[in-house]
Amino acid sequence: MALERSEVEKIAHLARLGLNESEIPRTTETLNNILGLIDQMQAVDTTGIEPLAHPLEATQRLRADLATEENHRDAYQAIAPAVENGLYLVPKVIE
């Protein structure tokens, strides 16, 4: 399927592309090359080939869900000016 100049102008108008007169031939050629590649890809016989979810069929390596940091809350709150039930107390800023 090859595009004509008028079709490219219409596509450019619909896509709100401001193409100059000098850009239309190059754009027509580029779009025709893309459509030619699509035609080549569609011509490949894929019967009997199962679709892939991922090209490498790789599985993600997962690490163990273990806590690696110690709880330092008591040490951090020891230097805080005001703490109650494990929470930092701050002055009221909204009246």
N, C-alpha and C positions, 0 to 999 in steps of 0.2 A: 504494500500500500504506500504509494508516494503522495506526498502533499504538494499541492499547487501553491503558487504565490498568494492567490486570493484566500485560500484556506489558512495560511500562516498569518495573513493580515487579520483575518477574523479571530483566530486564536489569540493573537497579540491584543486585539481590542477587548476580547472577553476577559483576558488575564490582566488587563489594564497595564500592558507593557508599552512603553513609548519607544517603538523601533523607528530608526531613521530609514530612509530609502536605501542607504548603503548597507544596513544591517539585515535587511529582509532576505537577500539571497543566501548569506552565510547562515542565518537562522533556519531557513528552509532546508539547506543541505544538512545541518546538524540534526534537525528533527527527522529528516528522512534516514539518516544514518542510525539514529536511535530506533526508529521503527523497523529498519532492516535487521538490526540485531535482535529485536523482539521476534521477528518472523523466523530468524535462524533458531532461536531458542525454542519456539513453538514447534518447529519441524522435527525436533529430536524425539525419537520414540521412547516413551517412558512407561510403556506397558510392563507390568510386573515389578515395577520399582516402588517400594514403599516410601511414602513421604517421611522426611526427617523433621524432628522438632528442633534439632541442633546439628550443625554439620559435622561435629566431632563426636556426637553421642557421648559426651563427657558427663560425668556426675560430679557434683560439687563436693569437695572434701570438707567435712565439718569437724570442728574441734569439739572436744568434750565441754559440756556446759558446767564448768566448775568455777567457783569463786577463786580468783587468784590474788586478790587484794585483801589485806586484813582490815577489820573494822577499827578505824582510828577516831571515831566520833567522840569518845570520852576525852581523848587527848586534845582534839581540836576545840571542844567546848570548854575545856579547863581554862583557857585564856580568854573566853568570851565574857563581856561584862555582865550579861544576864541570860540565864538559861533556865528553862523549866520543862520537865518531862521530855528531855532530849530535843527540845526546840529552842531556837534562838529568839530572844525577846528583843523587840526593837521599839523605839519610841513611836507613838501615834503621829502620823503626818497628815492625816485627813481629819478635819473637824466635822 
